Amino acid sequence: MIEGADIVKAAAFLGAGISMGVGAIGPGVGEGMAAAKACEAIGKNPKEAGLLTRTMLVGQAVSESTGIYSLVIALLLLFVV
Amino acid sequence: MAYDIQTWVSVAAFTGGGMAMGFGAIGAAIGEGYTAASANEAIGRNPEQSGDIFKSMLVGQAIAESASIFALVIALMLLFTNFPSHILSVPVLLGAGLCMGLGAIGSGVGSGFPAGAACKGMSRQPAMSNRLTTNMLIGSAVCQTPAIFSLVVSFILLFTDFSANPVSPTWAAILGAGISSGFGAIGSGLGGGLVAQASCEGISRQPLTVTPVTNVMLLGQAVTQTTAIYALLVSFILMFKSFPATDALAPPMALLAAGICMGIGAIGPAVGEGFAGQGAVAWIARNEKHIADLTRSMLVGQAVAESTGIYSLVIALVLIFVV
């Protein structure tokens, strides 16, 4: 017998999976592009490798934030809602 | 009209076969088109090398085609095999078709990139033809691995007897396994292709950097394959773990969601890691002295890009084992 609470739970599980799955695409691609450009810049100007790595990491951390939002929403859907 | 189980099994077999070949045709065609375009550009620039370039275009296209041939094999199996009249044959057939169809996209497109770059490289640096062919073959072979993972999962789904398992959560586990490996192969195929493209271009510009460029190419490609391996792992868990029978809707949805989460979540990190590897390999060819700095920042960048893939893996495992 399928009840209302069961359907809500099923939807929360599906929502968690979709949230984390689709939410992982953007940060992954974006962080990769940042790393590619950092490598290019280090190749052109190796003396600034330290500064470039730092800038890359800060940029990637910002880009990572949406991935972390997806993770938070997925965990909320799994354990809180 | 009476609809018995055999009717639904046939419906699933034909739908799955259509999806396998339909999705499976996308990637190889795009990749081969890119290779042919690059070969034309290369012959236009250096018509004297047209023989070598034409040959390597065909070899490269043959490798890109293999992903599509896997899809054709699965589609033909779905159309012409008699599957048992059991209700679980329906998700098996749909899952196998989806898995191989989606799994062929990335490898087909990805294998086209190194082949195209090798053709262009031969027009620029005819003396490097042999080395370019070797690099193209290694790079394309790595690109094909995610399609092979999908083929393996499809075969396991088709040849395992699930009829002793309870229908209710098992249908979702089977579909989830197909979706996970299918989507999970797209990014790794594409990302591996980007790295191999940069290596073929790099050694044609700077023939002396063959060894370091090839080494870093393999390293970068290996990192792009990791998310496809996570997806394969989730597929195996979904196929081989036994789940208790249930009447509720939530447990099967959790398993289906685990497959979707890991499969789609594997695409982005792998493509991003491919971009990072492409940038690093291209500049190692031009500035070999700084290989240490470049390799380090490639790996750091790839590790950060990997993080969202790991979040997806964690959520998928929580969906399977915890909730």
Interface residues (C-beta under 8 A of the other chain):
Chain A: M1 I2 D6 I7 K9 A10 A11 F13 L14 G15 A16 G17 I18 M20 G21 V22 G23 A24 I25 G26 P27 G28 V29 G30 E31 G32 M33 A34 A35 A36 K37 A38 C39 E40 I42 G43 K44 P46 A49 L52 T53 M56 L57 Q60 A61 E64 G67 I68 S70 L71 A74 L75 L78 F79
Chain B: G187 G191 D247 A248 L249 A250 P252 M253 A254 L256 A257 A258 G259 I260 C261 M262 G263 I264 G265 A266 I267 G268 P269 A270 V271 G272 E273 G274 F275 A276 Q278 G279 A280 A282 W283 I284 R286 N287 K289 H290 D293 L294 R296 S297 M298 V300 G301 Q302 V304 A305 E306 S307 T308 G309 Y311 S312 V314 I315 A316 V318 L319 V322 V323
